[in-house]
Amino acid sequence: MTRYVIKRVFYMLLTLAIVATLTFFMMHSIPGDPLGGMARELPEQTKANYYAKYGLDKPLTEQYLIYMKNLARGDLGESLLYPGRSVTDTITSTSPVSGLAGGIALVIGLIIGIAMGILAALYKNKWPDYIVMVVAIIGITVPVFVMASLMQYLFSVKLKWLPSSGWGEPKHLIMPVIVLSFSTIATYARYIKSSMLDVLDQDYVLTARAKGLSERLIVWRHVLRNSLLPAVTILSGRIVGIFTGSFIVEKMFSIPGIGFYYISSINNNDYSMTLGTTVFYAGLFVVMQLVVDFVYMLVDPRIRISDAD
């Protein structure tokens, strides 16, 4: 176990270093002044002072080495777009906002998606199956900005039940959560249905039926548990998607989450913010991959560390 954890931590750190390196050079290859329009209004000496403050006057290789050294110490730097505000502070203050909306949406999506997948599998080629598949197709094919716009028009403009945007009250969460959960519902409904249909055809299920076990017991004890393994595989991506996949929704509903600042940093060549947020996303993803490995072993005890190693 200890050897496995050490090995995975090493791979995690290596992955983060590669992501940081690629992002660093890609950001610096984008045309444009990192100080944006502000640079055009500043005197030359003031501009030079700003470049010296952020280390932008140094050769690219030296900038990279300085950044990696600071990253190893946990220092993500200071935002160029918001002077005086560190990237770490921005991530710390905005990620809980994204986590709240996205986390609620993920839990709702998992519960409804798994339930719908079970229903579709047990009633294959019947009306419950058709309804579930229609919902799944809509959830996968309709872009989130289209769904968000339709909901804003219906519930805010026409019915006037909910505010079109804003943050701070429970009512502000309703539409963003529904929009964010729809994709998870659709994805898990399809995965669970497909996985359950595959498990239902296994010999041990037929044997359990031949022994006279009730259908409910067979589904709960044998089918569902084994059907959840593929769903666990995509869970890490969904958890990271709480933060990375919600920036459009955050923009449309004026939610001050991390995705909102991430897009702003890319559009404004805010090197520090873009790099820091990307490293945060990558770190979250690799940690979730490790967590998923352990969840795998809890769901299916037949899987051992030696197998994963």
RAHU-V476695 format. One record per backbone hydrogen bond with DSSP energy under -1.0 kcal/mol. CO is the residue of the C=O (numbers start at 0). NH is the residue of the N-H. Records with the same first field share a line. If there is no record, write none. Layout:
CO=NH + NH
This chain:
0=4
1=5
2=6
3=7
4=8
5=9
6=10
7=11
8=12
9=13
10=14
11=15
12=16
13=17
14=18
15=19
16=20
17=21
18=22
19=23
20=24
21=25
22=26
23=27
26=29
32=35
35=38
42=46
43=47
44=48
45=49
46=50
47=51
48=52
49=53
50=55
54=57
58=62
59=63
60=64
61=65
62=66
63=67
64=68
65=69
66=70
67=71
69=74
70=73
76=86
81=84
84=78
85=89
86=90
87=91
88=92
89=93
90=94
93=97
94=98
95=99
96=100
97=101
98=102
99=103
100=104
101=105
102=106
103=107
104=108
105=109
106=110
107=111
108=112
109=113
110=114
111=115
112=116
113=117
114=118
115=119
116=120
117=121
118=122
122=125
125=129
126=130
127=131
128=132
129=133
130=134
131=135
132=136
133=137
134=138
135=139
136=140
137=141
142=146
143=147
144=148
145=149
146=150
147=151
148=152
149=153
150=154
151=155 + 156
152=157
153=158
154=160 + 161
168=171
169=172
172=176
173=177
174=178
175=179
176=180
177=181
180=184
181=185
182=186
183=187
184=188
185=189
186=190
187=191
188=192
189=193
190=194
191=195
192=196
193=197
194=198
195=199
198=201
201=205
202=206
203=207
204=208
205=209
206=210
207=212
208=211
213=217
214=218
215=219
216=220
217=221 + 222
218=223
221=225
222=226
223=227
227=231
228=232
229=233
231=234
233=237
234=238
235=239
236=240
239=242 + 243
240=244
245=249
246=250
247=251
248=252
249=254
252=165
254=256
256=260
257=261
258=262
259=263
260=264
261=265
262=266
263=267
264=269
265=268
268=270
269=273
270=274
271=275
272=276
273=277
274=278
275=279
276=280
277=281
278=282
279=283
280=284
281=285
282=286
283=287
284=288
285=289
286=290
287=291
288=292
289=293
290=294
291=295
292=296
293=297
294=298
295=299
299=302
303=307
304=308
